């Protein structure tokens, strides 16, 4: 069990905040235990809409376990999850869940996969947790209280130019045939010698930006469960997150740019073909 101190957020009752945090950590750990149990074992794999858009029985088992933990403490809260969709309740709180972010990696025994859970209150993400139990890395952030990796504070990198940065991205399962799409931006960057990696887990991409391993991340097509936890972790580590045009980030729209803040405006120009 990973232990964390509780820091009440100003938006929430001082009595309710520790309970929310305890439930978030417990649910994340419970889901991660399921991932670890199935990893390198045998499990059924099926395909959702699109090519290589996989779901495994581990996804469903982890989701079921996460739901159980949340409902034990907060049965009236709204839930949005990748596999089950929306479980609508009249509540100011919404749990945004990806039981396994990086399912293709998981299905191929690649240890870059994680549970991702963001907690939204009145339309704002106030807490986020991303846990990769295979690599034993637990990222956590609470609004206004910084970000941690295994309970140690983390910060974004200090790079100041895209040319000297190490970036990470992802590609959608169905290619977006639009100007400055994923392949065009990737081509533009690598032709200038900028290293761009693809790990296959947006939640971990964001956490690795927060930890200073990457200087920036961009992606054209994400869902809320991919980024809800990770984008708060980046911001609380001192980074900046916007949409692809540089506007205030909203996890319910598809595009994202997340950086250490120092290369942000320049990376926006690269992504939009302005350099």
N, C-alpha and C positions, 0 to 999 in steps of 0.2 A: 504494500500500500504506500502510495506517495503522499506525503503530508505537506500541507500548505497552511500558512497563516491566513486568517480572514481579514480583509480590509473592506469595510462597508463602503459602497458606492453612494455618492450623494443623491442619486435619483431614487433610491430604494430605502425602505425602513431598515434601520440598523439591526433590527431583530430578524428580518426576513433575509437579508443579504447573505449571512453565513450559511443559512439553510439552502439557499439557491446554489451557492458555491459548493457546498458539501455534496449536493445532489448531482451537480454537473461533473465533479471529479469522480464520484462513485459510478455514474452512468458511463463515463468515458473509460474508466478502468474495467468495468464489466464487459463492455463491448470489445475492448482490446483483448481481454482474456479469451473471448471466443475466437478472435482472429488468430491468436497464438495457438490455440488448440487445433484449429483446422490447418494451419500453415504447414506445408510439406506433407499433408495427409491426403486422404481421398475425399472428394466432395463432388457433388453434381454441379455442372455448369450449364447455363442456358443463355440465350441471346435475346436482348431487348431490341427495340427498333434501331436499325442501322447496323453497319458492319463493325464487328469487334466491340459492340456495346454489351459487355458481359454482365451477368449477375450470377452469383453462386449461392449455394445453400448456406454458406458462411455469412454472406451479406444479410440474408433473412434471419439467421439465428442471432447474429450480433444486434440487428435492429430490434428483434423481439426482446432481447435482454435489456437493451437500453431503454425501451419503452417501459418495461416493468419497473425499473429503478425510478424513472421520472414519475410514473403514475402513482407509485407508493407514497410520494411526498406531495405531488402537485397534480391530482387527477383532473383538475379543471383547466389545465394549461393547453394552449394551442400547440400542435406539433406539425412540423413540415419535415418530411423525410424522403430521401431519394427513392426508396423502394415502395413505400406505402402512400406517398403523396401527402395531401393535406388532411389532417384530423382537426377539423375546425371546432373551436370552442370560443365562447365569449370571454376573452381574457386579454389583459394587457401584456401577457408574457407569451412568447413563442420560442419553442426549442427547434432549432434548425439542424438536422442530423444527416450526416453521411456515414453509415455504419462501416463501410470500407471505401475510403477514397484511394484510388489506385487499384481497382479490381483486376484489371488485366495483369498488372504486376503480380498481385496476389495469386492469381490463377496460374501464373508461370513460375512461381516460387522466387520471385524477385522481391527482396525485402524492403521495397520502397512503397509502403502502403500504411494507412492509418485510419483510426476513428477520428471524425471531426464533428464537434458539436458547438454550435453558437447559441447563445441565449439573447433573445431580443426582448426589450421592454419598451412599450409605447413607440415602436418603430425604430428604436436604436439598439445596436448590438452592445451589450454591457459586459459580457463575458464570453470567452472562447477557449476551447481546449482541443488540442490535436495530439494524439498519442500513437506513436509507432512502437508497438510492443516487441517487434522483431529486433529493432535497433535500440530498444529501451530508451526512447527519447519522448518525453512528455512536455509539450509546450502549453503554456497557459497565459492568459491575460485577463485583467479586469479593468474596465474603463477608469482611467485616471490613476492607476496604480502600477503601471509598467508591465513588462512581459518577462517570463521566465522559461528556462529550459531545465528540467529536473530540479526546479526550485532555486535555480541560480539566475540572477538577472541577466538579460541579453540586450544587445544593442545592434543597430544596423552598422554597415561599413562606413568608411570615410572617403571612398572614391569620389572624384569630382568630375570625371569625364566618361562618356560612354565608350570611347575608344580604348580605355584601359580597364573597363569593367568586365565582369563575368556575369552573363545574363542567363535566365532560364525562361522557357516558354512551354506551351503545349499546343497541340493541334486537335481540332474537333474531329469526331468520327465521320462526320459528313463535311466535306470541304466547303467553306464559305467562298463562293465565286463572286467576290466583290473587290473593288479597288483597295489596295493595301491589305489584302487578306493575309492569312498566316504564312503562306509560302513566299509571298512577295516581300514581306517584312523580314523574314528569316534570310532570304537571299540577299537582301540589301545589307544586312548586318554582317553576314559571314564573308561577303565579297570585300568588305573593308577590314576583315581580320578580327572582328569582335567575336569572342567565344560565346556561343549560345548553346545551352544544354537543354535536354528534354528528359525529365525524370518520370513523368506519367502520373503525378499526383499533385494537383494544384494546391491542396491544403499544405503539403510539405514544401512545395515551391515557395509559398508565402512564408512559412516558418523559417526556411533557410535564408530568405532575405532578412527576416527579423534577426536571425542569429549572425548576420554578417557574412555568411558563406557565399551568397550571391548578392550582387549590387542592385539588381533589378529583375523584375518579372513582368511579362505582359502576356495576355491571352485574349483571344477574340470571342470566345463562346464558353461561358461558364454558367452554372446554375447557382442559386443561393447557397445550397448545401456544400458546394465546392469551396466557397470563399468566406462564408459568414464568420467563422472562427478565425481563420488565418489573417484576414485583413485587419481585424482588431489587434491581433498579435503584432503585425508589422507596425501599425500606428503607435502602439504602446512601447515598442522598441525604439521609437524615434524616427520611423520612416513615414513615407507619404503614399497614399493610395487614392487614385482617381479612376474615372472611366477613361476610355481611349482618347478622348478629346481634352482631358484635363479638368473635367467637371467633378463636382462632389460625387464620391463613390456611393452607389446603391447596389447591394448584392442581388437585387431583382432585375437588373439589366445585365447584358451578357459580357461586355468588355471590361478589362481591368489593366491598369498599370500600377505596379507597386515597386517602390524603390527606397533607397536610403535617403531620399529627399534631395540630395546634392546633384544627382544626375536626372532628376525627374523631368524638368522642362525640356532638356535635350532629348531624352528618350521619347517623349511625346512627339517631338518633331520627326524622329527616326520612324516611329510607328505610322505616322501620317504622311510619310513621303515628302517631308519638308526640308530634308538635308541631302 
